[in-house]
Amino acid sequence: MSIPSTVRGERTRRAILDAAHHLFLEQGYNATSMRQIARAAGLALGGIYNHFDSKQAIFREIILENHPYRQVLPLIMASPGDTIESFVRNAAQAMVAELGRRPDFVKLIFIEMVEFQGRNLASLVPEILSQVLPLVQRFAAMRADLRNIPPPVLFRAFLGMFFSFYMTEYLLTNVEIPGLRENAFDHFIEIFLHGILKEGA
């Protein structure tokens, strides 16, 4: 029994994306050619252009498909916590742990920032923001004394704070400076919730 052409086409497209993903991570975006991607996917060079018109189009699909927010947002929303303090801690731990399971994303995001100045990820912003409201409503339900910060900014601050924690942990793995990493996660939680000024300052 023959395989329908739509199924064959999807398998070929998947093979191209998987091959390109591996090559981009292994040798970088600029060093990867369409010919190399086609060869790794088991195609003639011309066959790749039946599915993608450029290497940029392939990378765009890879970064949008592999962006960890698709896993991170549900984990954040499902995080337990009866107080905003416990919820933030649990949500941040879930986010950092998920990023830790996705070392490929760090390399992909560097390619995105250096080669494309964030243009591909910008198209995800409306999709992400549409899912922010339930998170902010959960914050508000726990505390009536939250400062009047626009929900997208609050969410951006949360993501920025704990993505930076993950990135600095990643970059400082072999750095030994007293006080640099001890209880760092707890300090990040404290800074996110209460800032850096003493109470009453």
N, C-alpha and C positions, 0 to 999 in steps of 0.2 A: 504494500500500500504506500503510495507516495505521500510525502509530507506537504501540506498546503504551502503555497508560496509565502503567505503572510507569516506562518510559523518559521519558515526558513529565513525570511527577512529579519524577523525579530532575533533569531539565534545569531545571525551574522552581525547584527547591530550590537548585540550583547558581547560577542567575541571581540569586536573592535573596541568597545568601551573598556572591557577588562584588560585587553592588551595595552591600550594607551595608558590606563590607570597605573599598571605595573611599570611601564617604561617611564612615565613622568616621575614616579616616586624614585625609581632606580637611578635615572641619569639626568633628570631635570626636563623642563619644558623645551627650552631652546635646543638642547642636544638630541631631542627626539624628532625624527622625521616621519612624514606620512608613509614613506616606504617601509620604515622599520615597524610602524604600527600594522601596516598591511601584512608584512611578513609574519609578525607575531600572532596575528589573527588568522593566519592561514589563507590569505587572500592575495590575488594579484593587485597591484597598485590601483588599477582602474576600478576594481570592485569596491574599494573603500568610498569612492566618490558617489556611489549609488545611495549611500546612507548619510554621508557628511560632506559638506562642501569645503571644509577647511579643518586644520588642526585646532584652531580656536573654537570651532563649533563642537568638536569632540571634548575639549577641555571644559567648555561651558556646561555641557551635559553632565560631565563627571563631577564638577564641583557642586552643581545644584542637586544632583542625586545623592551625593555623599555628605552634604552639610549636616553636622551633628544636631542642629536644632530640631530635626525631625524626630530624633530620639530624646533629646534633652528636654524639650518642652513638656511632653507627656510625663517624663520623670519628675520634673519640677512640680507639675500640677498634682501628681499622685503622692508627693512627699507628705509624710505625717507631721503633725504639730498642732497643738492647741493654742499656742501663743505665737506671736510673730517671730519671737526670738528662736523658738525651737523649729518653726517652719523654715526660716531663712537658713538655719544651720543644716537641716536635713536636705533642703533643696540644693544648697551650695555643694554639700558632700556628693549628692547624686550627680550633679552637673560635672564636678571635677573628676569623679570616678568614670563617668561615661567618656569624657575627653581622654582620660588615661587609656581607655580601651580603643581609642581611635588615633594612634600615632600618625597615621597617614594624613589626617586632617591638617596637622601642623605644616607639613610640607606643601599640601595643596593650597593652604591659605597664603603661604609665602609666595607661591607662584601667582596666585590671584592678585595679591597686593603689588608685587614687583612688575609683573607683565601686563596686568589689566587695570591697575589702579582701582580695584574693587568694583569695576563695572558689572561683572556677572552677579556678584552677591547683592548688588543694589536691587535687582529684580525680585529678590526674595523678601524685601522689607515689607511690602503690603501684606503678603501672606503671613509673615511672622506677627506683625502688629495686630492682625485680625484675631490672633489667639491670645493676645496679652490681656484683654479686658477681664476674663475670668480670674486671672492671677491677681490683678489689682483689686478686684472685688473681694477676693479671699483675704488679702491684706487688710482692706477696710473693715471687713467683718470681724477681724480680730482686735483691731485697735481703732478707736475713734479719734485718737490724738495724732494721727499721722500728719506730717507737714503737707501742705498743698503743693505737691509736686505732680506735674502732668504724668499720667500713667506710662506713656512711651518712654519718658525720661527715667522714671523709676525702674522700669524693666531694663532699659539700656544700662543704667548704673549697676544693677545687679549682675547682668551678663558681663559688663566690662570689668567689674571688680574681681569676679571669680574666674573669668578667662585669663585675666592678668596674673592671678594667683597660679593657675595651672601653667601658664607660659613661663613664668619666672622660676617655678619649681623645675620645669623641663630644662631651662637654660642653666640653672645653678646646681645641677645634679652633682657636679664634681668640685664645687666651690666650697671651701671650708673657711668661713668667717664666723667667729663667735656671735651668737644672737641673730644671725641672718635668717635661720630657718626654724629655730626652736619655737614651737607653738605658733608658727606663722599663720596657720589656718584660723586659729582662735582669734588672733589679732585682726585678721581680715574681717572676720564676722563682727568683731567689736567696732571696727572702723566703719563698716557699712551701716551698722545699726545706730551708732552713737557719735561718729566722727572722731576727731583727734583731740578736741578740747576737753579739759576737765569739766565735770558737772558744775554748772553754775558760772562757768567762765564766760 
